[in-house]
Amino acid sequence: MMKAAIIGVTGYTGLELVRLIQRHPILQLGTLHSHSQHTANSVAFYPHLQGLVEQAITPYTPEKVMAENEIVFFATPAGVTKNEVAAFAAADFPVIDLSGDLRLKDGEVYKKWYKSVPAKKELLKKAQYCLPEFMETKPGNLIANPGCYATAALLSAIPLVKAGLITDMPLIFDGKSGLSGAGKSLSDHSHFVTADENMTLYKLNEHQHIPEIIHGLQQFDSSLKTIQFTTSLIPVKRGILMTLYAKIKKDVTELELYEAYTSCYHNRDFVRMQPLGKLPQLRQVVGTNFCDIGMGLNPQTGILTVVGVIDNLVKGASGQALQNFNLWAQLDEDTGLKDIPLYP
């Protein structure tokens, strides 16, 4: 068994890591840490952990974490890891970062989109962005976990881009997320009075996952320069429904498009293609590491609509982090992650 520390355990993704690691056959919970909330027993803050995970949540030092654990997960907001991961990286201690701090190789791009000072160049050079479905080799010891919107967008679009089936018209992504994607910090967007029975579009043309998606697609088509990407909050707790609109090259059939996806994902445990003519619903992936994808081609317009659904806290964050751990540890990709969705 390997002991795993969690830094940022009191956030939604940190708590999801607790849930997933607690039943992983190889990992076990090590030390738990928070910058703002400390207690001798986690149950004092989170009664749902009673009888399952009852241990201290403490401040930390890198030396303490490395002495008492064998891997660390950073489940912190953007802006934390870049300042605190250097000691771990210098010791080549295994780190999986769930924030956006290490995803973008170009520090100036990070500065523009995150409106913050980037991580040091040597950290960005060492970090490896790992979308598990397209990893061909074992990751290194500094893993940048993809963002939630980026995961849904890339899994929905890569087969098209990889197969060269789209025209030069920009891909259009429309992402709708549950409120847990906004994190625990209070804001008007996540206030019950604002969110209930409402839908709010936010960060129009400014979302920090835009350059991450573009960079991910450029690994398969370097000529792709931009996308259209919008994000909205919907009044559910969990989940992302990503809709992609793509102009398809002339004479490409719907069956050929479908086969591009099935051939891309035929041996991947967590991408489930829906039968042609059927689109996925958000609820069919809640609580799991699955990404379900469906599609339909409009023969009059040549526009393909692709719908991808994920749980933003699992496949979009903590579950994908464990999937990356499994690849790093050279375990079966689905180890500890094959769950039946919470339905209804």
C-alpha positions as CSV (number, residue, x, y, z in Angstrom):
1,M,0.0,0.0,0.0
2,M,1.2,3.5,-0.8
3,K,0.3,6.4,1.5
4,A,-1.1,9.4,-0.3
5,A,-1.2,12.9,1.2
6,I,-3.8,15.4,0.2
7,I,-3.1,19.1,0.3
8,G,-6.3,21.1,0.1
9,V,-8.5,18.3,1.5
10,T,-11.3,20.6,2.6
11,G,-12.3,21.6,-0.9
12,Y,-14.7,19.6,-3.1
13,T,-12.0,17.9,-5.1
14,G,-10.0,17.2,-1.9
15,L,-13.0,15.5,-0.3
16,E,-13.6,13.6,-3.5
17,L,-10.0,12.3,-3.4
18,V,-10.7,11.1,0.2
19,R,-13.8,9.2,-1.0
20,L,-11.9,7.6,-3.9
21,I,-8.6,6.8,-2.2
22,Q,-10.3,5.3,0.8
23,R,-11.4,2.3,-1.3
24,H,-8.5,2.1,-3.7
25,P,-6.7,-1.3,-3.4
26,I,-3.2,0.1,-3.7
27,L,-3.4,3.6,-2.2
28,Q,-4.3,4.5,1.3
29,L,-5.0,7.8,2.9
30,G,-1.9,9.4,4.4
31,T,-1.7,12.8,6.0
32,L,-4.5,15.4,5.3
33,H,-3.8,19.1,5.1
34,S,-5.5,22.4,4.6
35,H,-4.3,26.0,4.6
36,S,-7.4,27.4,6.4
37,Q,-9.2,24.6,8.3
38,H,-7.4,22.4,11.0
39,T,-8.9,19.9,13.4
40,A,-7.9,16.8,15.4
41,N,-10.7,14.8,13.7
42,S,-12.0,15.3,10.2
43,V,-15.5,14.4,11.4
44,A,-15.7,17.7,13.2
45,F,-16.0,19.4,9.8
46,Y,-17.5,16.6,7.8
47,P,-19.9,14.3,9.7
48,H,-20.4,12.1,6.6
49,L,-16.9,10.7,7.2
50,Q,-17.8,9.3,10.7
51,G,-16.6,5.7,11.1
52,L,-14.8,5.9,7.7
53,V,-12.1,8.6,7.8
54,E,-11.4,10.0,11.2
55,Q,-8.0,11.7,11.3
56,A,-6.4,15.1,11.8
57,I,-6.4,17.9,9.2
58,T,-3.2,19.8,9.8
59,P,-0.9,22.5,8.4
60,Y,2.1,21.0,6.6
61,T,5.7,21.3,5.5
62,P,7.1,19.6,2.4
63,E,9.5,17.7,4.7
64,K,6.7,16.3,6.8
65,V,4.6,15.3,3.8
66,M,7.6,13.5,2.2
67,A,8.6,11.8,5.4
68,E,5.2,10.3,6.1
69,N,3.8,9.6,2.6
70,E,4.8,8.3,-0.8
71,I,2.8,10.6,-3.1
72,V,1.0,13.9,-2.7
73,F,-2.1,15.2,-4.4
74,F,-2.5,19.0,-4.6
75,A,-6.3,19.7,-4.6
76,T,-5.8,23.4,-4.1
77,P,-7.1,26.4,-6.0
78,A,-5.0,27.9,-8.8
79,G,-2.1,29.9,-7.5
80,V,-1.1,27.6,-4.6
81,T,0.8,24.7,-6.2
82,K,3.2,27.0,-8.2
83,N,4.5,28.4,-4.9
84,E,4.6,25.2,-2.9
85,V,5.6,22.4,-5.2
86,A,9.3,23.3,-5.7
87,A,10.6,21.3,-2.8
88,F,8.7,18.2,-3.9
89,A,10.0,18.6,-7.5
90,A,13.5,19.1,-6.3
91,A,13.3,15.8,-4.4
92,D,11.6,14.1,-7.4
93,F,8.8,13.2,-5.0
94,P,5.6,12.1,-6.9
95,V,3.1,14.9,-7.2
96,I,-0.3,15.0,-9.0
97,D,-1.6,18.6,-9.2
98,L,-5.3,19.1,-9.8
99,S,-5.0,22.9,-10.1
100,G,-4.2,24.8,-13.3
101,D,-0.8,26.0,-12.2
102,L,1.3,23.5,-14.2
103,R,-0.9,22.8,-17.2
104,L,0.3,25.6,-19.5
105,K,4.0,25.4,-20.6
106,D,4.1,29.1,-21.6
107,G,4.2,31.2,-18.5
108,E,3.0,34.3,-20.4
109,V,-0.1,32.4,-21.5
110,Y,-0.8,31.5,-17.9
111,K,-0.3,35.1,-16.9
112,K,-2.8,36.3,-19.5
113,W,-5.5,33.8,-18.7
114,Y,-5.1,33.2,-15.0
115,K,-4.2,36.9,-14.3
116,S,-1.4,35.8,-12.0
117,V,2.4,35.2,-11.9
118,P,3.2,31.8,-13.4
119,A,5.2,29.0,-11.9
120,K,9.0,29.0,-12.5
121,K,10.2,27.9,-15.9
122,E,12.0,24.8,-14.5
123,L,8.8,23.6,-12.9
124,L,6.7,24.1,-16.1
125,K,9.4,22.3,-18.1
126,K,9.3,19.3,-15.7
127,A,5.5,19.1,-15.4
128,Q,3.7,16.7,-17.7
129,Y,0.1,17.3,-18.8
130,C,-1.6,14.0,-18.6
131,L,-4.9,13.3,-20.3
132,P,-5.0,9.5,-19.6
133,E,-6.8,8.4,-22.8
134,F,-3.9,9.8,-24.9
135,M,-0.9,8.9,-22.7
136,E,1.4,6.5,-24.5
137,T,4.1,6.2,-21.9
138,K,4.3,6.2,-18.1
139,P,4.0,9.7,-16.7
140,G,6.9,11.3,-14.7
141,N,6.8,12.4,-11.1
142,L,5.2,15.8,-11.7
143,I,1.8,15.4,-13.2
144,A,-0.6,18.2,-14.2
145,N,-4.1,16.9,-14.1
146,P,-6.4,18.3,-16.9
147,G,-9.2,20.8,-16.0
148,C,-12.8,19.7,-15.9
149,Y,-14.1,21.7,-18.9
150,A,-10.9,20.9,-20.8
151,T,-11.4,17.1,-20.2
152,A,-14.9,17.1,-21.6
153,A,-14.0,19.3,-24.5
154,L,-10.9,17.4,-25.5
155,L,-12.5,14.0,-25.2
156,S,-15.3,15.2,-27.4
157,A,-13.2,16.8,-30.1
158,I,-9.9,14.9,-30.4
159,P,-11.1,12.0,-32.6
160,L,-12.4,14.6,-35.2
161,V,-9.1,16.6,-35.1
162,K,-6.9,13.5,-35.1
163,A,-8.7,12.1,-38.1
164,G,-8.7,15.4,-40.0
165,L,-12.4,15.4,-40.5
166,I,-13.2,19.1,-39.8
167,T,-13.0,22.2,-42.0
168,D,-11.1,25.3,-41.0
169,M,-14.2,26.7,-39.3
170,P,-13.4,27.1,-35.6
171,L,-14.8,24.4,-33.3
172,I,-17.6,25.7,-31.1
173,F,-17.8,24.4,-27.5
174,D,-20.7,25.1,-25.2
175,G,-20.1,23.8,-21.7
176,K,-22.6,23.7,-18.9
177,S,-21.5,22.9,-15.3
178,G,-23.0,22.1,-12.0
179,L,-22.3,24.5,-9.1
180,S,-19.6,22.4,-7.5
181,G,-17.4,23.4,-10.4
182,A,-17.3,26.9,-9.0
183,G,-15.7,25.7,-5.8
184,K,-16.6,26.4,-2.1
185,S,-15.9,30.1,-2.1
186,L,-19.0,32.2,-1.8
187,S,-20.0,34.3,-4.8
188,D,-23.2,35.7,-6.3
189,H,-23.1,33.1,-9.1
190,S,-23.3,30.3,-6.6
191,H,-25.7,31.9,-4.2
192,F,-28.9,29.8,-4.0
193,V,-31.1,32.8,-4.9
194,T,-29.0,33.3,-8.1
195,A,-28.5,29.7,-9.1
196,D,-31.8,28.1,-8.4
197,E,-34.2,27.9,-11.4
198,N,-31.6,29.8,-13.4
199,M,-28.8,29.5,-15.9
200,T,-25.9,31.9,-16.0
201,L,-23.2,32.2,-18.7
202,Y,-19.9,33.4,-17.3
203,K,-16.3,34.3,-18.4
204,L,-17.3,34.8,-22.0
205,N,-14.1,34.6,-24.1
206,E,-12.1,34.7,-20.9
207,H,-12.2,31.2,-19.4
208,Q,-8.8,29.9,-18.3
209,H,-9.4,26.5,-19.9
210,I,-9.5,28.0,-23.4
211,P,-5.7,27.9,-23.9
212,E,-5.5,24.4,-22.3
213,I,-8.1,23.1,-24.9
214,I,-6.3,24.8,-27.8
215,H,-2.9,23.3,-26.7
216,G,-4.4,19.9,-26.3
217,L,-6.0,19.9,-29.8
218,Q,-2.7,21.3,-31.3
219,Q,-1.0,18.0,-30.4
220,F,-3.1,16.5,-33.2
221,D,-3.3,19.4,-35.6
222,S,-0.7,22.2,-35.2
223,S,-2.6,24.4,-37.6
224,L,-5.5,24.8,-35.2
225,K,-5.2,28.3,-33.7
226,T,-8.4,29.1,-31.9
227,I,-11.8,27.9,-30.7
228,Q,-15.1,29.4,-29.6
229,F,-15.8,28.4,-26.0
230,T,-18.6,29.4,-23.7
231,T,-19.4,28.2,-20.1
232,S,-22.6,28.3,-18.1
233,L,-23.7,27.4,-14.6
234,I,-26.8,25.2,-14.2
235,P,-28.6,24.4,-11.0
236,V,-27.3,20.9,-10.3
237,K,-24.5,19.9,-7.9
238,R,-22.3,17.8,-10.2
239,G,-21.6,17.3,-13.8
240,I,-20.6,19.0,-17.1
241,L,-22.5,18.7,-20.3
242,M,-20.3,19.7,-23.2
243,T,-21.8,20.4,-26.6
244,L,-19.4,20.6,-29.6
245,Y,-20.4,22.0,-33.0
246,A,-18.0,21.1,-35.8
247,K,-18.2,21.8,-39.6
248,I,-17.4,18.5,-41.3
249,K,-15.6,18.1,-44.6
250,K,-17.7,17.4,-47.6
251,D,-18.8,13.8,-48.3
252,V,-17.9,12.5,-44.8
253,T,-20.7,10.3,-43.6
254,E,-22.2,10.1,-40.1
255,L,-21.0,6.4,-39.9
256,E,-17.4,7.4,-40.8
257,L,-17.5,10.1,-38.0
258,Y,-18.9,7.5,-35.6
259,E,-16.2,5.1,-36.5
260,A,-13.5,7.7,-35.9
261,Y,-14.7,7.9,-32.3
262,T,-15.1,4.2,-31.7
263,S,-11.7,3.4,-33.1
264,C,-10.1,6.1,-31.0
265,Y,-11.8,4.9,-27.8
266,H,-12.3,1.2,-28.4
267,N,-9.8,0.1,-25.7
268,R,-10.3,2.9,-23.2
269,D,-12.1,2.0,-20.0
270,F,-13.7,5.3,-19.2
271,V,-15.1,6.7,-22.6
272,R,-18.4,5.1,-23.5
273,M,-19.7,5.8,-26.9
274,Q,-23.5,5.9,-27.2
275,P,-25.2,4.1,-30.1
276,L,-25.7,6.3,-33.1
277,G,-28.9,8.4,-32.7
278,K,-28.7,8.4,-28.9
279,L,-27.3,11.3,-26.8
280,P,-26.0,11.0,-23.3
281,Q,-27.7,12.5,-20.2
282,L,-25.8,14.1,-17.3
283,R,-27.2,11.7,-14.7
284,Q,-25.7,8.6,-16.4
285,V,-22.2,9.5,-15.3
286,V,-22.7,11.2,-11.9
287,G,-20.4,9.8,-9.2
288,T,-18.2,8.0,-11.8
289,N,-15.0,8.4,-13.9
290,F,-16.9,7.9,-17.2
291,C,-17.2,10.2,-20.1
292,D,-20.2,9.3,-22.2
293,I,-20.3,10.7,-25.8
294,G,-23.0,10.8,-28.4
295,M,-23.3,12.6,-31.8
296,G,-25.5,13.4,-34.7
297,L,-24.7,14.9,-38.2
298,N,-27.0,17.4,-39.9
299,P,-26.8,16.6,-43.6
300,Q,-28.2,19.9,-44.6
301,T,-25.6,22.0,-42.8
302,G,-22.7,19.6,-42.5
303,I,-22.6,20.4,-38.8
304,L,-21.8,17.6,-36.4
305,T,-23.1,17.9,-32.9
306,V,-21.2,16.0,-30.3
307,V,-22.4,15.8,-26.7
308,G,-20.0,14.7,-23.9
309,V,-20.9,14.3,-20.3
310,I,-18.7,13.9,-17.2
311,D,-18.9,14.3,-13.5
312,N,-16.7,17.4,-12.9
313,L,-15.5,16.2,-9.5
314,V,-14.6,12.7,-10.7
315,K,-13.5,12.4,-14.4
316,G,-13.1,16.2,-14.4
317,A,-10.8,16.2,-11.3
318,S,-10.2,13.6,-8.6
319,G,-11.1,10.4,-10.5
320,Q,-8.9,11.4,-13.4
321,A,-6.1,12.1,-10.9
322,L,-6.4,8.5,-9.7
323,Q,-6.5,7.3,-13.3
324,N,-3.3,9.2,-13.8
325,F,-1.9,7.6,-10.6
326,N,-2.8,4.2,-12.0
327,L,-0.9,4.9,-15.2
328,W,2.1,6.2,-13.2
329,A,2.0,3.1,-10.9
330,Q,1.6,0.9,-14.0
331,L,-1.7,-0.5,-12.7
332,D,-4.7,-1.3,-14.7
333,E,-6.2,2.0,-15.7
334,D,-9.6,1.3,-14.0
335,T,-8.1,0.2,-10.6
336,G,-10.4,1.4,-7.9
337,L,-12.5,3.5,-10.3
338,K,-15.1,1.2,-11.8
339,D,-18.3,2.5,-10.2
340,I,-22.0,2.2,-11.2
341,P,-23.3,5.8,-11.6
342,L,-25.6,7.3,-8.9
343,Y,-28.9,6.8,-10.6
344,P,-31.5,8.4,-10.5
